[in-house]
Amino acid sequence: MIDINNESGRMADEKGLVRLARFALDILHIHPEAELSIQLVDEATMSAYHEKFMGEPGPTDVLSFPMDELRPGKPNGEEPLGVLGDVVLCPEVTERQAADTGRTPRQEAEYLLIHGILHLLGFDHGEPQEKAVMFGLNDQIIEAWTKESRSANA
């Protein structure tokens, strides 16, 4: 089950983000009833979270708060079921940094949502090898999503 709560004061494609999250969780072989919460917050709230939980000042683009420490399932295997946790996005920051990444604000939000979900599933990017794996998987999921979206709109 995927819940989304938009407290950012900005318009967002909430249904699209939920569809993308479900798409990603399917690729990662996570049980359809696993719980995920997506929060969209304003810059002041994100700054407060960033300082409180990461000890860093100012807003950031995405934060992840894992709960049951689920890991990706295997094809044709048991799909993990439980509470994934929360992904918190800040649309204001996303919109500003989109131009730097060469993506639209919507594409940037989608990329960061996947990034946050991967963190919930134990992926990290602290070491070069971890970063290569995590960002490679992030790119693969976004590429598959883009192809899926194009074929659905054709």
N, C-alpha and C positions, 0 to 999 in steps of 0.2 A: 504494500500500500504506500502510495506516495502522496504526501500532503505538501501544499505550497501555501505560504503566507506572505503577502506583499505588504510590508509596512514601510516601504521606501518613499512613498509619495510620488512615485514615477509609474508611468504605464509600462507594462511588461507583458510579453507573450507567455503568460503563466501556463496555459494549456500546452504550448509548444515545449516549454521547459520540462513539464511532467512527461510528455511523450518521449522526449530525448532521454530523460532519466530512465524510463522504462526500457527503451531501446538499448541503452548502455547496460543496464542490469541483466537484460536477456543475453547480450553478448558475453557478459561476465558470468553467466550461469548462476545468477542469484534468484532464489525462489520468488515467484510473483507476489507472495504475501509478505515478503520481508518489508520492514518499515523504513522509510526514508522521509526526512523532513527537509524541505527547501525553504529557507527564509530569505526574503529580499528586504534589506534594511537601508536606512539613510546613512549618510556619511558620519554623522555624530555618533550614531549607535555603533557603526563599524569601528570607528576610532576607539570607543570605549571597550569594545570586545577585544580589539587588537592589543590594547594596552593591558587589559586585565588578564587575558589568557596567553599572550605571547610576550608581554613585557616590552612591546615596541610602540612608539608614539605614532599617531596619525592613522588614517584609514588604510585598509588594504582591500584587495579585490575579492578575495575569497578566504573563508575559514572553514575548517572541517572539525566536527566534534564526534568522533566515533563512540559507539555505545557497546555493542556486543563483540567487537573485534572480528567481524566476519571476514572471510577471505573468498576470493573467486572460486566458483565450483569448477568442475571438469565436464567436458562434453560427455553426454550420456552417463553422467554420474549424479550423485545426490546434490541438489541445489541447496546452498545454505539458507536457513530461515532464521530470522531474528530481527533485531533492531539495528540497522546500519548506523543511524545517527543523524546529525544535522549538517547540511551544507548551507553556509551563510554567504550570500552575494551582496555586493553593494553596487547597484546600477550606476550611481554617479561616478564611481571610480572606473567601472567597466567602460562607460561611455568615453571618459577622458583617455583611457589607455588604448582603446580600440584603434585609433589612428596610428599609434606607435607600433602596433602589431600587424598593421595592414589588413585588419578585419573590420567588418561593420560592428556596431555595438551589439547587435543580435548575435553575430558569430562569436564575438568575444565572450558574451554571457554563456553561450553554449559551450565554448571551449573551457571556460572556468568551472562550469557545472561538472563537466566530466572530470576535470582536475580534482575538484573537491570530492567527488564520488570515489575516485581512485585512492585518495588519501584515507577515506573511510574504510577502504578495503586493504589497508596496510601498505600501500605504495608510498614511496618517498623519493626525494631528489637531492638528498644531502651529499651523496657520493656520486662521482661521474657515472659509474655503472648503473646505479639506481635511477639516476636522472635519465639515462638513455632508455632504460626499460619503461619508466613511467611516461615520459613524453612521447616515446614511440607508440605505446598503447593508446595514449590520449589522441594522438594523430590518427591512428587506425580507426578508432571509434568515430571520430568526427568525419573522416573520409567515408566510412560506411553510412553514417547518418546523412551526409550530403547526397550520396548516391540514392539512398532510400527516399529522401525528400524529393529529389528530382524526378524519380520514377513515379512517385505518388502524384506529383503535379502534372505529369505528362498526359 
